[in-house]
Amino acid sequence: MPRPLVAAIDIAALQSNLRIAKAHAPGAKTWAVVKANAYGHGLANGMRGFAAADGLSLIELDGAVRLREMGWQKPILLLEGFFEPADLRTVFDHQFETVVHCSEQIDMLEHARLPGSIDIYLKANSGMNRLGFKPESFRAAYERLAGIDAVRNISFVTHFANADDAGNAALPLIEQVRRFQLATTGLPGSRSVANSAANLMHPELADDWVRPGIMLYGGTPGAASAASFGLLPGMTLESRIIGMQDVPAGEAVGYGSRFVADRPMKIGVVACGYADGYPRHAPDGTPILVDGNRTRIVGRVSMDMITVDLTPLPSAHVGSVVTLWGGALPIDDVAQAAGTIGYELMCALAPRVPVIALAPPAAANSEGP
Ligand SMILES: *Cc1c(COP(=O)(O)O)cnc(C)c1O
């Protein structure tokens, strides 16, 4: 009997979320973002869930190669591009499209001896100040790229810092849009700017290709709930109660005795801990479901176990099903209680947790007439 902790991936939910992303950007093509092992959902599951996307995009070169090996024939975009000259041969061989964000990458392309050419996304720094060329150096970078034999089509990309907070005082969204336009106006080539937040909240920014990530997995980038956009949880992290304790008033639970019972309590022990990716900093009160009923964690999260309050759930027993997140418990609720974001919880799912795919019903496989 394996430990009763699994991450169940709902392929039909991924498919449905992709349809919502597409519906928000009717004229655009979609790069479904599958970096970080499809945000913890498993690359193969991402590929299945997003089979209807126009392309898949990610950071990891080895993951991109795996997508080809698994049979993905449509475009693949490397969001950070390549890191050393040897990568370019892999990029060419698999016909990946690649971001170019710095002059060192252009140097590598100039010196590459490729048997043919590749498609490039030239990245503009529109205010995030992470990757990309500032508007004033963008055209020079474009001209250099346009003169390189190994470069075929050149498209344009930028990434928003605040699409979920358009009025941000330090960097309003319209300022980023303005800088991107300043960089690219008049240059021929397709454009991609929208992450999930822009896709959901500013569909007018869709441009030629959108790049949704978190929304495809049923998380949201902003304050509004995923459910309010019709998004379905892609991952349900599920375990069971493996032990129970009656704790008298005044007794404490777990390491550091952080939680002290103020009355006689029934405590359940869940097979899931920080070595599984559950956030260790989750405070007392973080929501959790036992047999579908919402209760709270009490006491410090330990490596392999979490302790939960079963006092209000007299029918809970060893073997009761526990939902850590997903299903009827939005991952964003857990993340918020733990002072983080759904992205981090998904991506931090530990390798020791089995990831199983729930096959979609046969009808959901076909796109219909
Ligand atoms: C991760 C990423 C995305 C997707 O962002 P979400 O907020 O998850 O939608 C889009 N573009 C780039 C360049 C990224 O790195």
The ligand as a Tripos MOL2 file, in Angstrom:
@<TRIPOS>MOLECULE
LIG
   15    15     1     0     0
SMALL
NO_CHARGES

@<TRIPOS>ATOM
      1 C1          5.4640   32.2550  -16.9680 C.3       1 LIG1
      2 C2          5.3220   33.1330  -18.1460 C.ar      1 LIG1
      3 C3          4.0660   33.3850  -18.6980 C.ar      1 LIG1
      4 C4          2.7870   32.8810  -18.0700 C.3       1 LIG1
      5 O1          2.4830   33.6750  -16.9690 O.3       1 LIG1
      6 P1          1.1510   33.4030  -16.0880 P.3       1 LIG1
      7 O2          1.1230   34.5070  -15.1160 O.co2     1 LIG1
      8 O3          1.3470   32.0770  -15.4440 O.co2     1 LIG1
      9 O4          0.0250   33.4040  -17.0520 O.co2     1 LIG1
     10 C5          3.9980   34.1390  -19.8500 C.ar      1 LIG1
     11 N1          5.1130   34.6480  -20.4140 N.ar      1 LIG1
     12 C6          6.3330   34.4440  -19.8980 C.ar      1 LIG1
     13 C7          7.5160   35.0460  -20.5640 C.3       1 LIG1
     14 C8          6.4870   33.6890  -18.7550 C.ar      1 LIG1
     15 O5          7.7120   33.4920  -18.2390 O.3       1 LIG1
@<TRIPOS>BOND
     1     1     2 1
     2     2     3 ar
     3     2    14 ar
     4     3     4 1
     5     3    10 ar
     6     4     5 1
     7     5     6 1
     8     6     7 2
     9     6     8 1
    10     6     9 1
    11    10    11 ar
    12    11    12 ar
    13    12    13 1
    14    12    14 ar
    15    14    15 1
@<TRIPOS>SUBSTRUCTURE
     1 LIG1         1 GROUP 0 **** ****
